[in-house]
């Protein structure tokens, strides 16, 4: 009976897995009476045998795996076997392990801030241009990739602030440059 209802067992929808974070594997089935996570397949070819019984809560079966299982980058598949007492069905829940992008974002912000602070002490709009461009890059990068430690809405808000600062600094440097070159044409 379980083999006939192959489409009934489904994996919950997940986002990409962050490196070195815990993961709760969740399977929903209408007919299964038990599920077992048999193994984890890593992208480098390593297979770890688990044979862990999933905890049942209604029609949902789940287990939490610790961060030590997610230290390497790449694709990872959790192999699950479910049974209704007579027939067996196997399936996989696959995820992509991503590296933390917070370090790159902090470096971009630090460089942008450093160039902006330098522009306060040196009368060159070049430093403001560079600062503005770095803020723009940080904002666009954050909009595309997000930030690990905050949810998507906060990542988007931070990216808007960075893009706004970058636009203001770049535009301000352009206006200052234009004014300083062409604004002092008073020949009395």
PyMOL commands that set and color helices and strands:
alter all, ss='L'
color gray80, all
select helices_A, chain A and resi 6-8+67-70+102-121+125-145+152-182
alter helices_A, ss='H'
color red, helices_A
select strands_A, chain A and resi 10-11+17-18+23-28+34-42+47-53+55-57+60-65+74-83+88-98
alter strands_A, ss='S'
color yellow, strands_A
deselect
rebuild
show_as cartoon
